[in-house]
Structures are given as structure tokens and as C-alpha cells.
Amino acid sequence: MSLLVYDIGGSTVKYAVWDKEEIVDKGSFITPSTWEEMKTSLLQVKQKFADQFMIEGVAISSPGAVNQRRGVVEGASAVPYLHDFEIYPELTKLFGCPISMENDANCAALAEVWKGAAKGLKDIIFVVVGTGIGGSVIVDGKIHHGKHLFGGEFGYMLLNHDETFSTLASPVKMAVRYAKRFNLPSGKISGKEVFELAEQGDKIAIEETEKFYYSLAQGIYNLQYSYDPEKIIIGGGVSAKPDLIPQLHRKFKEILDKVQIAKIVPDIAICKFKNDANLIGAVYNYQLNHGESK
């Protein structure tokens, strides 16, 4: 039997089939603007595969704080109509089979624990560096959701008097700071371009990239000493940067030189799965909730 898998995002909904231990027949559609349109599109995908696969269940990666006990997506996200109603029964009725849902960052972390850069480990932190910073906490092989389902919302951490981890260690925010220093409109230059300017010797770009690397290292250092995980996995667009790990180790040394009582250097790694991470993690979450496909 096979699983139908969805990764719901603010711009697109990715889908695929989990069959014979691999993701196959991947596709996507533009995220609909209403819940009714979303349900129609989700069902069309299932019907498309009906003759080709025997679908046992549906695994979903979702934005927002997924409360699996209540069957509700709480919090807020770029897809607002998913929130604050009993979505599990509606989806179960729609598909006519068991479903599972989990937050997208948590799915990505589960993928790494199951078959990726953290395979075989029980306690890890997964840090997603994008427009802001989010992530997931895995303790004893399971997601730590926390009392308010805010486990992994590292971006809210204050790294100085009034600036958060998300504000200081996001390449997007770094680009905004660079543009502001030249009175350029926000969005005029990207984080990738600021990194390139720094490599070319641009003094302001070097200052901003140094601030970015130090802040990211500082946040990871704080997480290491808060949770003491076996490994910290880094995901998000910046994880594609070939020199990211050496740059962070350079900044860890600066931090450890200042805090001499601290001796532990965080064990960091780049995530294995890129665009498929949420789909693969959603499959693992389904298996944790319903058992493996027969």
C-alpha cells in the first residue's frame, strides 16, 4: 500500500506518493485562496492517483501549530483558513482514509532523524534559517511540542537588549540592514547578493555578513547550552552555502574565547533533505501515528 503526501505552503502545495520506501510522482499546485478550493484541489490529486496506487492514508505537512490532540491547526500562518477549526475530521471524511498532520519544520526534523543527517540520533535541534528562524526540538526521538506548541520557535530568542534571533541571524534581514545603510528600498538587494559583495571586498557587506555569522553562531551556542543535543542540524536556503559550517566554527571560537568556562563546541551539520524534507517527514509522522504501510 502507498501513502499520499502533501506539503502545504503559503505559495504552493507540493504532493507526492510514498511507495516502496521512496517519494514518487511529485507535483504541485498554487495554494488556493479558500478552504473549499483547497479541499477540491486536494481531492483531485487523490483521484488522479486512484488507478495507479492503493492509497492507505494521507500524510500532511502543514504551516502553523498543529495540535494533534485536538485535531486543530492553531497559531497563525500564510494560509489563514487552515486554522482554528476541527480540520482532522473534515480531511478524514474528504479522503475516506486515515490522515496525519504535523507542522512543516517538525516534519523536516523528523525526516533528518529518520533517514537524514541525524539518522540514529535521539536528541537533536533542527534550525531552519529563512526569512526568520524556526525549527524543531527532538527529544528521545520524538518532537517536543511544548505546552503552547511553541517548541522550536527559536526565532523569538533575544540575542541582545531588544533584537531577536530572527532579526539578527536571517540573511533576509541582513540584506534589509545593508540596503538601509545605502538608503536603498527594502528588497532592492538579496542576502545572496550581500554575501557575494562581501566576497568581493565590500566593507559594509563584510560588516553585515560578520554580524550574521556571529548571531547565527550565538543562537546555536545558546541552544547547545540550553538543550545539550547530540547534534544541531541547519536547514533553510542558507544551508546551501558551501562555507557555512567553517564560518560558524570560526565564530564559535570567538564565543568560546569570551566565555572561557564553556568548552563544548556545538556539533553542527547541514540537512540532507532539501525540498523533499517536509514530504518525507510527513510520511514518518504518519507511521509514528498509524504504523508502517503494509
C-alpha positions as CSV (number, residue, x, y, z in Angstrom):
1,M,0.0,0.0,0.0
2,S,1.0,3.6,-0.5
3,L,0.6,7.0,1.2
4,L,-0.5,10.2,-0.4
5,V,1.7,13.1,0.9
6,Y,1.1,16.8,0.9
7,D,3.3,19.7,1.9
8,I,1.1,22.8,2.3
9,G,2.9,26.1,1.9
10,G,1.9,29.7,1.5
11,S,2.6,29.8,-2.2
12,T,2.3,26.2,-3.4
13,V,1.1,22.8,-2.2
14,K,3.5,20.1,-3.1
15,Y,2.4,16.5,-3.3
16,A,3.8,13.0,-3.9
17,V,3.1,9.4,-3.3
18,W,5.2,7.3,-0.8
19,D,5.5,3.9,-2.5
20,K,8.1,1.2,-1.9
21,E,10.1,3.3,0.5
22,E,10.5,6.3,-1.8
23,I,8.9,9.5,-2.9
24,V,7.5,9.2,-6.4
25,D,5.2,11.1,-8.8
26,K,5.9,14.6,-7.3
27,G,3.8,17.5,-8.3
28,S,2.4,20.8,-7.0
29,F,-0.4,23.3,-7.4
30,I,-0.8,27.0,-6.4
31,T,-2.1,27.3,-2.9
32,P,-5.8,28.1,-3.3
33,S,-7.3,31.2,-1.7
34,T,-10.2,29.5,0.1
35,W,-10.7,26.3,2.2
36,E,-13.3,24.9,-0.2
37,E,-11.0,25.4,-3.2
38,M,-8.2,23.7,-1.2
39,K,-10.3,20.7,-0.5
40,T,-11.3,20.4,-4.1
41,S,-7.6,20.5,-5.2
42,L,-6.5,18.0,-2.6
43,L,-9.2,15.6,-3.6
44,Q,-8.4,16.0,-7.3
45,V,-4.8,14.8,-6.6
46,K,-6.1,11.7,-4.8
47,Q,-8.4,10.9,-7.6
48,K,-5.5,11.4,-10.1
49,F,-3.6,8.6,-8.4
50,A,-6.6,6.3,-7.6
51,D,-6.0,3.9,-10.5
52,Q,-2.2,3.8,-10.1
53,F,-1.8,3.3,-6.3
54,M,-3.7,1.7,-3.5
55,I,-3.7,4.7,-1.1
56,E,-3.8,3.6,2.5
57,G,-3.7,7.1,4.2
58,V,-2.8,10.7,3.8
59,A,0.2,12.4,5.4
60,I,0.3,16.2,5.6
61,S,2.9,18.8,6.4
62,S,1.2,22.0,7.4
63,P,2.2,25.5,8.5
64,G,1.0,26.7,11.9
65,A,1.0,24.9,15.3
66,V,-0.7,21.6,14.7
67,N,-2.4,20.4,17.8
68,Q,-2.7,16.7,17.1
69,R,-4.7,16.0,20.3
70,R,-7.5,18.5,19.3
71,G,-7.2,17.9,15.6
72,V,-6.8,21.6,15.0
73,V,-4.2,23.9,13.4
74,E,-3.5,26.6,16.0
75,G,-1.4,29.8,15.8
76,A,-1.1,31.7,12.5
77,S,0.4,31.1,9.1
78,A,0.4,32.3,5.5
79,V,-2.6,30.0,4.9
80,P,-5.1,31.5,7.4
81,Y,-8.1,29.4,6.5
82,L,-6.4,26.3,7.9
83,H,-6.6,27.5,11.4
84,D,-8.9,27.1,14.4
85,F,-11.5,24.6,13.4
86,E,-11.6,20.8,13.6
87,I,-9.7,20.1,10.4
88,Y,-8.9,16.4,11.1
89,P,-12.5,15.1,10.8
90,E,-13.1,17.2,7.6
91,L,-9.9,15.8,6.0
92,T,-10.6,12.2,7.1
93,K,-14.1,12.5,5.6
94,L,-12.8,14.1,2.4
95,F,-10.2,11.4,1.7
96,G,-12.1,8.5,3.2
97,C,-8.9,7.2,4.9
98,P,-6.7,7.9,8.0
99,I,-4.8,11.1,7.9
100,S,-1.9,12.7,9.9
101,M,-0.7,16.3,10.2
102,E,2.4,17.9,11.6
103,N,4.0,21.3,11.5
104,D,6.3,21.7,8.5
105,A,9.5,22.4,10.5
106,N,8.8,19.4,12.7
107,C,8.3,17.3,9.6
108,A,11.7,18.4,8.2
109,A,13.3,17.5,11.5
110,L,11.7,14.1,11.5
111,A,13.0,13.4,8.0
112,E,16.5,14.1,9.2
113,V,16.1,11.8,12.2
114,W,14.5,9.0,10.2
115,K,16.8,8.9,7.1
116,G,18.9,12.0,7.1
117,A,21.8,13.9,8.7
118,A,20.6,12.9,12.2
119,K,19.8,9.3,11.5
120,G,20.2,7.1,14.5
121,L,20.2,10.1,17.0
122,K,17.6,10.6,19.7
123,D,18.2,14.2,20.8
124,I,18.6,16.9,18.1
125,I,17.8,20.5,17.4
126,F,16.8,21.5,13.8
127,V,17.3,25.1,13.0
128,V,15.6,26.5,9.8
129,V,17.2,29.8,8.6
130,G,15.0,31.6,6.2
131,T,13.1,34.9,6.3
132,G,13.0,34.3,10.0
133,I,14.3,31.4,12.2
134,G,12.2,28.5,13.2
135,G,12.9,24.8,13.8
136,S,12.2,21.8,15.9
137,V,13.3,20.1,19.1
138,I,13.5,16.3,19.0
139,V,13.9,14.6,22.4
140,D,14.3,10.8,22.7
141,G,13.3,10.5,19.1
142,K,10.1,12.4,19.5
143,I,9.0,16.0,18.7
144,H,8.9,18.2,21.8
145,H,5.9,20.4,21.1
146,G,5.8,22.3,24.4
147,K,2.9,23.5,26.5
148,H,1.9,26.2,24.0
149,L,3.1,24.3,20.8
150,F,5.9,26.7,20.6
151,G,8.7,24.1,20.8
152,G,11.3,25.1,18.1
153,E,10.3,28.7,17.8
154,F,13.9,29.8,18.3
155,G,13.4,33.0,16.4
156,Y,11.8,34.7,19.4
157,M,15.0,34.4,21.5
158,L,16.5,37.7,22.3
159,L,20.2,37.9,21.5
160,N,20.8,41.3,22.8
161,H,18.7,44.0,24.6
162,D,15.9,44.1,22.1
163,E,16.8,42.2,18.9
164,T,15.7,38.6,18.3
165,F,17.5,35.6,16.8
166,S,15.3,36.0,13.7
167,T,16.1,39.7,13.4
168,L,19.9,39.2,13.7
169,A,20.6,35.9,12.0
170,S,18.3,35.9,9.0
171,P,20.0,36.5,5.6
172,V,16.9,38.4,4.5
173,K,17.1,40.7,7.5
174,M,20.9,41.1,6.8
175,A,20.0,42.3,3.3
176,V,17.5,44.8,4.7
177,R,20.2,46.2,7.0
178,Y,22.6,46.5,4.1
179,A,20.0,48.3,1.9
180,K,19.2,50.7,4.8
181,R,22.8,51.8,5.1
182,F,22.8,52.9,1.5
183,N,19.2,54.3,1.7
184,L,18.0,51.7,-0.8
185,P,14.5,50.4,-0.7
186,S,14.0,47.2,1.3
187,G,14.1,44.2,-1.1
188,K,16.4,46.0,-3.5
189,I,19.2,43.6,-2.7
190,S,19.1,40.0,-1.6
191,G,21.0,38.1,1.1
192,K,22.8,36.1,-1.6
193,E,24.0,39.4,-3.2
194,V,25.3,40.7,0.1
195,F,27.3,37.5,0.6
196,E,28.7,38.0,-2.9
197,L,29.6,41.6,-2.2
198,A,31.4,40.6,0.9
199,E,33.5,38.1,-1.0
200,Q,34.4,40.9,-3.4
201,G,35.7,43.1,-0.5
202,D,32.7,45.4,0.0
203,K,33.4,46.8,3.5
204,I,29.7,47.3,4.6
205,A,28.8,43.8,3.2
206,I,31.7,42.3,5.2
207,E,30.4,44.0,8.4
208,E,26.9,42.7,7.8
209,T,27.9,39.2,6.9
210,E,30.1,39.1,10.0
211,K,27.2,40.2,12.1
212,F,25.0,37.5,10.5
213,Y,27.5,34.7,11.1
214,Y,28.2,35.7,14.7
215,S,24.5,36.0,15.5
216,L,23.7,32.6,14.0
217,A,26.6,31.0,15.9
218,Q,25.5,32.8,19.1
219,G,22.0,31.4,18.8
220,I,23.2,27.9,18.1
221,Y,25.6,28.2,21.0
222,N,22.7,29.2,23.3
223,L,20.6,26.3,22.0
224,Q,23.5,23.9,22.7
225,Y,23.8,25.0,26.3
226,S,20.0,25.1,26.8
227,Y,19.2,21.6,25.4
228,D,22.6,19.9,25.1
229,P,21.5,18.0,22.0
230,E,23.7,15.3,20.2
231,K,23.7,17.4,17.0
232,I,22.2,20.6,15.6
233,I,21.0,20.4,12.0
234,I,20.8,23.5,9.9
235,G,18.2,23.9,7.1
236,G,16.8,26.7,5.0
237,G,18.2,28.4,2.0
238,V,21.4,29.5,3.6
239,S,22.3,25.8,4.2
240,A,23.3,25.6,0.5
241,K,26.2,27.9,1.3
242,P,29.4,25.7,1.0
243,D,31.3,27.7,3.6
244,L,28.5,28.0,6.2
245,I,29.9,25.3,8.6
246,P,33.5,26.7,8.6
247,Q,32.2,30.2,9.1
248,L,30.1,29.1,12.1
249,H,33.1,27.3,13.6
250,R,35.2,30.5,13.2
251,K,32.5,32.3,15.2
252,F,32.1,29.5,17.8
253,K,35.8,30.0,18.6
254,E,35.2,33.8,19.1
255,I,32.4,33.0,21.5
256,L,34.3,30.3,23.4
257,D,37.3,32.6,23.8
258,K,34.9,35.1,25.5
259,V,33.1,32.5,27.7
260,Q,36.1,30.6,28.7
261,I,34.2,28.3,31.1
262,A,32.3,26.9,28.1
263,K,34.2,24.1,26.4
264,I,31.6,22.4,24.3
265,V,31.7,23.2,20.5
266,P,28.2,22.5,19.0
267,D,28.2,19.5,16.7
268,I,26.5,21.0,13.6
269,A,25.6,19.6,10.2
270,I,23.7,20.6,7.1
271,C,20.4,18.9,6.5
272,K,20.4,16.1,4.0
273,F,16.9,16.6,2.5
274,K,16.1,19.9,0.8
275,N,12.8,20.4,-1.0
276,D,11.6,16.9,-0.1
277,A,12.2,17.1,3.7
278,N,8.7,18.1,4.6
279,L,7.2,15.3,2.5
280,I,9.5,12.6,3.9
281,G,9.0,13.8,7.4
282,A,5.2,13.8,7.0
283,V,5.4,10.1,6.0
284,Y,7.4,9.3,9.1
285,N,4.9,11.2,11.2
286,Y,2.1,9.2,9.7
287,Q,4.0,6.0,10.5
288,L,4.5,7.1,14.1
289,N,0.8,7.7,14.5
290,H,-0.7,4.9,12.4
291,G,2.1,2.3,12.0
292,E,4.1,1.5,8.8
293,S,2.3,0.8,5.5
294,K,1.5,-2.8,4.8
